Amino acid sequence: MPFLYEFSEVSAFTKKGTPAIGNPAMICIVDQFPAQELMERAGALLASPMTSFIRRTAYPHVFDIRHFS
């Protein structure tokens, strides 16, 4: 079954305005977290040092994050 999620590659641990020399990470912003097994499988398939799923909460500027490395 294909993944129906959109991932973006970011450079973690960099400051705005500096060259993108940080650690590469794949992120996916979701409304609800997929099943644990699917998130783990996505992390393995993407072969990125870090894959993160990010979900907004009911509180402004507060997010739930699931990391896979």
C-alpha distance (Angstrom), angle and dihedral (degrees) to the residues before:
residue distance angle dihedral
M1 . . .
P2 3.83 . .
F3 3.79 121.8 .
L4 3.78 113.6 -107.1
Y5 3.79 95.7 -162.5
E6 3.79 129.8 104.3
F7 3.80 117.2 -131.1
S8 3.79 128.3 -166.1
E9 3.79 126.5 -160.3
V10 3.80 115.9 -130.7
S11 3.79 135.3 174.4
A12 3.78 107.6 -119.7
F13 3.80 122.0 -149.6
T14 3.80 96.3 25.4
K15 3.79 128.2 126.3
K16 3.79 122.9 -127.2
G17 3.78 110.3 -92.3
T18 3.81 96.1 22.7
P19 3.79 125.8 107.3
A20 3.80 114.1 -85.9
I21 3.80 97.2 -102.5
G22 3.80 98.1 133.4
N23 3.76 128.6 108.0
P24 3.82 113.6 -64.7
A25 3.80 114.9 -118.0
M26 3.78 134.9 175.0
I27 3.80 116.3 -138.2
C28 3.78 133.0 -169.5
I29 3.81 122.2 -169.8
V30 3.80 110.8 -149.7
D31 3.81 138.3 176.9
Q32 3.81 91.0 -138.8
F33 3.79 129.3 10.9
P34 3.79 114.7 -102.5
A35 3.79 118.8 -127.8
Q36 3.81 114.0 -63.8
E37 3.82 91.1 -115.7
L38 3.80 92.0 54.6
M39 3.82 92.8 49.3
E40 3.80 91.0 49.4
R41 3.80 91.3 48.2
A42 3.82 91.8 49.0
G43 3.81 89.7 52.3
A44 3.80 90.9 51.8
L45 3.81 94.5 45.9
L46 3.80 94.3 47.8
A47 3.82 90.1 52.1
S48 3.80 91.5 -153.5
P49 3.81 120.8 146.2
M50 3.83 87.3 -118.2
T51 3.81 132.6 18.7
S52 3.80 117.8 -174.1
F53 3.78 133.1 -172.5
I54 3.81 113.4 -156.1
R55 3.81 126.7 -162.8
R56 3.81 129.1 -177.9
T57 3.80 118.3 -124.7
A58 3.80 130.6 -150.1
Y59 3.81 88.4 -93.3
P60 3.82 121.5 81.1
H61 3.80 113.6 -109.9
V62 3.83 92.4 8.3
F63 3.80 120.6 114.7
D64 3.79 137.7 178.7
I65 3.80 112.2 -133.2
R66 3.79 132.1 -167.4
H67 3.83 115.5 -165.7
F68 3.79 127.3 -161.8
S69 3.80 124.3 -175.1
